[in-house]
Amino acid sequence: MQKTKINITLDKDLIEFAKLYAEEQRTTVSEIVGQFILNLRRVKRNDPTEMILSDPDFKESLLDTVSKIRSGKMKWHSYEEVFR
């Protein structure tokens, strides 16, 4: 997908929070904004993915897993280790 640039204006404290959050999550502010807008689009289109992600337990588990992956705390296993 081809990307293009957009300029937005936000309060300084919100920008600082977004930068810190992105750094903690090992992502970018652009990715955060993109995911937020993508989520809005899914909700608007009644995407079934949104129904799955709206389950609080699933969402919490997913966010926990993503956090572990980004922090390097996730232990990866080979196919052979999992399916012997």
C-alpha positions in Angstrom: 0.0 0.0 0.0 1.4 3.4 -1.0 1.8 5.8 1.9 1.5 9.5 1.9 2.1 12.2 4.5 -0.5 14.0 6.6 0.0 17.0 9.0 -2.1 17.1 12.1 -2.1 19.6 15.0 -2.5 18.3 18.5 -1.9 19.7 22.0 1.8 19.5 23.0 1.1 17.3 26.0 -0.8 14.8 23.8 2.1 14.7 21.3 4.6 14.0 24.1 2.3 11.3 25.5 2.0 9.7 22.0 5.8 9.8 21.5 6.5 8.2 24.9 3.7 5.6 24.4 5.2 4.7 20.9 8.6 4.3 22.4 7.4 2.1 25.2 5.4 -0.1 22.7 8.4 -0.2 20.2 6.3 1.3 17.5 5.8 4.8 15.9 3.3 7.6 16.4 2.3 7.1 12.7 1.5 3.4 13.4 -0.6 4.4 16.5 -2.6 6.9 14.5 -3.0 4.5 11.6 -4.2 1.7 13.9 -6.7 4.1 15.5 -8.1 5.2 12.2 -8.2 1.6 10.9 -10.2 0.7 14.0 -12.7 3.5 13.4 -13.1 2.2 9.8 -13.7 -1.3 11.0 -16.4 -0.2 13.5 -18.0 1.9 10.8 -18.2 -1.1 8.4 -19.3 -3.5 11.2 -16.2 -5.6 10.5 -16.5 -9.0 12.3 -12.9 -8.5 13.5 -14.2 -5.7 15.7 -16.7 -8.0 17.4 -13.8 -10.3 18.3 -11.6 -7.5 19.6 -14.5 -6.0 21.5 -14.5 -9.0 23.9 -12.7 -7.5 26.9 -10.9 -10.8 27.9 -9.7 -11.4 24.3 -8.6 -7.8 23.9 -6.7 -7.9 27.2 -5.0 -11.2 26.3 -4.1 -9.9 22.8 -2.6 -6.7 24.2 -0.6 -8.7 26.8 0.8 -10.9 24.1 1.7 -8.0 21.9 3.4 -6.3 24.9 5.4 -9.5 25.6 6.5 -9.8 22.0 7.6 -6.1 21.8 9.5 -6.3 25.1 11.3 -9.5 24.1 9.8 -11.5 27.0 8.1 -14.0 24.7 9.8 -17.3 24.3 9.6 -18.6 20.7 9.5 -22.3 19.9 10.2 -24.1 16.6 7.6 -26.1 14.8 9.3 -29.3 15.9 9.2 -28.3 19.5 5.5 -27.6 19.4 4.3 -30.5 17.3 6.5 -33.5 18.3 
